[in-house]
């Protein structure tokens, strides 16, 4: 496998404003793992330039949003400002009664490929980890109604989105725990998406910053060591071999990652043609201090979103030709759902 290409000095990235009950998060490798998002009020390396570097060229041309994803019309019945208003540089995707729940923007890699970033606002959404119908294995495990390979009726009405999980269990990239059941052993030192029983989530390093003292862990999804830690890219960022086996050994592959910023927002990043450093750089540009790689390759990198709870899911990644909403009927790999903040269980 060839080493990933690190951007040379001066190559930089151009950022495009787009305008407008007890388990740990587990995931599957290589296939179609998915994470779903739902609003809070309902039931769900070293070669990158440092953040703020002069190598980052900002573009202010707004990008059109998918037709099925739109912001709610302004209210004419109240003048109260939403708790989470739109933020410059981010385009609202999903809006709930308390404001923006999901927003997005796009970055362009040095090779000219788009990287889509979807931000799940802290306190506005809750998360749930779902196993796949094939991976990870759940034989002999009794998972709750809202921790099945398909999205249940109670969660469906609160669903705001979904995105893929990590590598298949056979990839040995870390463990998985769902709904309080450890499906594969958790591994110290692995980057981990940890979901609490209240639906909140954060990214930590297992055995170091996760789990947090006294935390009521519901689910855990691990996948490789951190891609970004303490606002710095992994020392192995330039080695594609450290980040999975891309299809046909082509380094510029479909890739996905999940980061978290200082405000607690989770930020999903994906591109159909990217290097590991591309996703790390994109996440650093929008303030992520920690990040983990998720699944790679075209079949499995996918994120869908709806403009309101229970609405029509639309594919958010340019070039992803898989049908949106396939997670609803039971995907073959694990995924995460995003719901409105108060998840129905």
C-alpha positions in Angstrom: 0.0 0.0 0.0 1.4 3.4 -0.9 1.9 6.1 1.7 -0.7 8.9 1.5 0.4 12.1 0.0 0.9 14.9 2.5 0.1 18.4 1.1 3.2 20.3 0.3 3.7 23.8 1.8 1.5 26.2 0.0 -1.1 23.6 -1.1 -3.6 24.4 1.6 -7.3 23.9 1.7 -10.1 26.2 0.5 -13.1 26.4 2.8 -16.4 27.0 1.2 -19.3 28.6 3.1 -22.4 26.7 2.4 -24.8 29.4 3.6 -27.3 28.6 4.7 -30.9 1.7 27.8 -27.4 1.0 28.5 -24.8 0.4 25.9 -21.7 1.9 24.5 -21.5 3.0 20.9 -20.3 0.1 18.8 -19.5 -0.1 15.1 -18.7 -2.3 12.3 -15.7 -2.1 9.9 -15.6 -1.8 6.1 -19.2 -2.3 5.3 -22.1 0.1 5.7 -22.1 1.2 9.3 -24.4 4.2 9.9 -25.1 6.8 12.5 -28.5 8.4 12.6 -29.3 11.9 13.9 -32.5 13.1 15.5 -33.5 16.4 17.2 -33.3 16.8 21.0 -37.0 17.3 21.6 -37.8 13.9 20.2 -36.4 10.6 20.9 -32.6 9.8 18.9 0.1 12.9 11.3 1.7 15.6 11.1 1.7 17.1 7.6 -1.5 19.1 7.9 -1.2 22.8 8.3 -2.2 24.1 11.7 -5.7 25.6 12.2 -5.6 29.3 11.2 -2.7 28.8 8.9 -2.2 31.3 6.1 -2.4 28.3 3.7 -6.2 28.1 4.2 -8.0 30.0 1.5 -11.6 30.9 2.4 -14.2 31.0 -0.3 -17.5 32.7 0.4 -19.6 31.5 -2.5 -22.6 29.8 -0.9 -23.4 26.2 -2.0 -26.9 25.2 -2.8 -28.5 22.8 -0.3 -30.2 19.5 -1.4 -33.8 20.2 -2.3 -35.2 18.0 0.4 -33.1 19.7 3.1 -34.2 23.2 3.9 -34.4 25.6 6.9 -37.8 26.1 8.5 -39.5 29.4 7.5 -39.2 32.3 9.9 -41.9 32.4 12.6 -44.4 35.2 12.6 -45.8 34.4 16.0 -42.8 35.2 18.2 -39.8 37.5 18.4 -37.9 35.3 20.8 -34.4 34.4 19.4 -33.8 30.7 19.1 -31.5 29.1 21.7 -29.2 27.9 18.8 -29.3 30.5 16.0 -27.7 30.0 12.6 -23.9 30.7 12.6 -22.0 32.4 9.8 -20.2 29.9 7.6 -22.6 27.1 8.3 -25.8 26.3 6.4 -28.8 25.1 8.6 -29.9 21.6 7.6 -32.3 20.6 10.4 -34.2 23.0 12.6 -36.2 22.2 15.7 -38.1 24.4 18.1 -35.0 25.5 20.0 -33.0 26.4 16.8 -30.5 24.7 14.6 -29.9 21.0 15.3 -27.8 20.1 12.3 -25.8 22.4 10.0 -23.2 21.9 7.3 -20.5 23.4 5.2 -18.1 22.2 2.6 -14.3 22.2 2.1 -12.3 21.5 -1.0 -9.2 19.3 -0.8 -5.9 20.2 -2.7 -7.0 17.6 -5.3 -10.3 19.5 -5.8 -12.6 17.0 -4.2 -15.4 18.2 -1.8 -15.3 17.3 1.9 -18.8 17.6 3.5 -18.9 18.5 7.2 -22.2 18.0 9.1 -22.3 19.4 12.6 -24.6 18.0 15.3 -25.2 20.8 17.8 -24.6 19.8 21.5 -27.8 19.8 23.5 -30.0 19.9 20.4 -29.7 16.2 19.4 -29.3 12.7 21.0 -27.5 9.7 19.6 -28.1 6.0 19.4 -25.9 3.2 18.1 -27.4 0.5 16.0 -25.8 -2.8 15.0 -25.9 -4.0 11.4 -27.9 -7.0 10.3 -24.6 -8.8 9.6 -21.9 -7.0 11.6 -21.1 -6.7 14.5 -22.4 -10.1 15.6 -25.4 -10.1 18.0 -26.2 -13.8 18.3 -27.4 -14.6 21.8 -27.7 -10.9 22.7 -31.0 -9.3 23.5 -30.9 -5.7 22.4 -33.7 -3.2 23.0 -36.3 -2.1 20.5 -34.3 1.1 19.7 -31.0 -0.8 19.2 -31.9 -3.0 16.3 -30.5 -3.1 12.7 -33.6 -1.3 11.5 -35.1 2.0 12.9 -38.1 1.4 15.1 -41.4 3.3 14.8 -40.8 5.3 18.0 -37.4 6.6 16.8 -38.5 7.1 13.2 -40.7 10.1 14.1 -37.8 11.8 15.9 -35.1 10.9 13.4 -33.0 13.8 11.9 -30.3 11.8 10.2 -27.9 8.9 10.1 -24.3 8.2 9.3 -22.0 5.2 8.9 -20.1 3.5 11.7 -16.6 2.0 11.5 -14.7 -1.0 10.2 -16.0 -4.6 10.3 -15.2 -6.6 13.4 -12.8 -8.6 11.3 -10.7 -5.5 10.8 -9.6 -5.6 14.5 -9.9 -1.8 14.7 -11.4 -1.8 18.2 -14.5 -3.0 20.1 -18.2 -2.3 20.1 -20.7 -2.0 22.9 -24.4 -1.4 22.2 -27.3 -1.0 24.7 -25.0 -2.2 27.5 -23.9 -5.3 25.7 -20.2 -5.7 24.8 -20.4 -7.3 21.3 -16.6 -7.2 20.8 -14.0 -6.4 23.5 -13.2 -2.7 23.9 -9.5 -1.9 23.4 -7.4 0.6 25.4 -5.9 3.4 23.4 -8.5 3.3 20.6 -10.5 6.4 19.6 -14.0 5.9 20.9 -17.4 7.4 20.3 -19.1 7.1 23.8 -22.9 7.5 24.1 -24.5 8.0 27.5 -27.8 6.7 28.5 -29.3 10.2 28.1 -28.3 10.2 24.4 -25.4 12.6 24.8 -22.1 11.7 23.2 -18.4 12.5 23.1 -15.2 11.2 21.5 -12.4 10.0 23.8 -9.4 7.7 24.0 -10.5 4.5 25.8 -8.6 4.0 29.1 -7.3 7.6 29.0 -10.1 10.1 28.5 -13.0 7.6 28.3 -15.1 6.5 29.9 -15.6 9.5 32.2 -15.8 9.0 35.9 -19.3 8.2 37.0 -20.7 8.1 33.4 -23.7 6.0 32.6 -22.4 4.5 29.4 -24.9 3.1 26.9 -22.9 2.4 23.8 -19.3 2.6 22.6 -18.0 2.5 19.0 -14.2 2.3 18.6 -12.2 2.6 15.4 -8.4 2.8 15.3 -6.3 5.3 17.3 -7.2 9.0 17.2 -7.0 10.7 13.8 -6.8 14.1 15.7 -5.8 14.5 19.4 -5.3 17.7 21.3 -5.9 19.7 18.0 -3.0 17.9 16.3 -3.1 15.3 13.6 -1.9 11.7 14.2 1.9 11.1 13.6 0.7 8.4 11.2 -1.5 10.7 9.2 0.6 10.3 6.0 0.4 6.5 6.0 -2.7 5.3 4.3 -1.9 1.8 5.5 -2.5 2.9 9.0 -6.1 3.9 8.2 -7.6 0.9 6.5 -7.5 -0.9 3.1 -8.8 1.4 0.4 -10.5 -0.2 -2.6 -8.1 -1.3 -5.3 -5.3 0.2 -3.2 -6.1 3.7 -4.4 -5.1 6.2 -1.7 -7.7 8.8 -2.7 -10.7 6.9 -1.5 -14.1 7.4 0.0 -13.5 8.2 3.7 -15.4 9.4 6.7 -14.5 10.6 10.2 -16.1 12.1 13.3 -14.7 14.9 15.3 -15.7 17.0 18.3 -15.1 20.7 19.1 -14.6 22.6 22.4 -18.4 23.3 22.5 -19.2 19.6 22.5 -20.6 19.6 19.0 -19.9 16.4 17.0 -18.8 16.9 13.4 -19.1 14.3 10.7 -16.7 14.7 7.8 -16.8 12.7 4.5 -15.6 12.7 1.0 -15.7 10.3 -1.9 -12.1 11.1 -2.9 -9.9 11.9 0.1 -6.7 11.1 2.0 -6.8 10.7 5.8 -5.0 14.1 6.1 -7.8 15.7 4.1 -10.5 14.8 6.7 -8.2 15.6 9.6 -7.5 19.1 8.1 -11.1 19.7 7.4 -12.1 18.9 11.0 -9.3 21.0 12.4 -10.4 24.0 10.3 -13.8 23.9 11.9 -12.5 23.6 15.5 -12.3 19.9 16.2 -9.9 19.1 19.0 -10.3 15.3 18.7 -11.4 13.0 15.9 -11.6 9.4 14.8 -11.7 7.8 11.5 -14.9 5.9 10.6 -15.6 3.6 7.7 -14.0 3.9 4.2 -14.7 2.9 0.6 -17.7 4.0 -1.5 -20.3 1.4 -0.4 -20.0 2.4 3.3 -19.4 6.1 3.5 -22.8 7.7 3.8 -24.6 10.4 5.8 -28.3 11.3 5.4 -30.3 14.1 7.0 -33.8 15.4 7.1 -34.9 19.0 7.5 -37.2 18.2 10.4 -37.8 15.2 12.7 -39.2 12.2 10.8 -38.8 13.9 7.5 -37.4 12.6 4.2 -33.8 11.6 4.5 -31.5 13.1 1.8 -27.9 12.0 1.0 -25.6 14.8 2.1 -22.3 13.6 0.4 -21.7 14.7 -3.2 -21.0 11.7 -5.4 -22.6 9.2 -3.0 -25.0 7.2 -5.3 -26.4 4.8 -2.7 -30.1 5.4 -1.9 -30.8 7.6 1.1 -32.7 6.1 4.0 -31.4 2.5 3.5 -30.5 2.5 7.2 -34.2 2.6 8.1 -34.9 -1.0 7.0 -31.9 -2.6 8.5 -28.4 -2.0 7.2 -25.7 -4.7 7.0 -23.3 -2.7 9.2 -23.6 -0.6 12.4 -24.7 3.0 12.2 -25.6 5.9 14.5 -28.9 7.7 14.5 -29.4 11.3 15.5 -32.7 12.3 17.1 -34.2 15.3 18.7 -32.9 15.8 22.2 -35.4 13.9 24.3 -35.2 10.5 22.9 -38.2 8.2 23.2 -37.2 4.8 24.7 
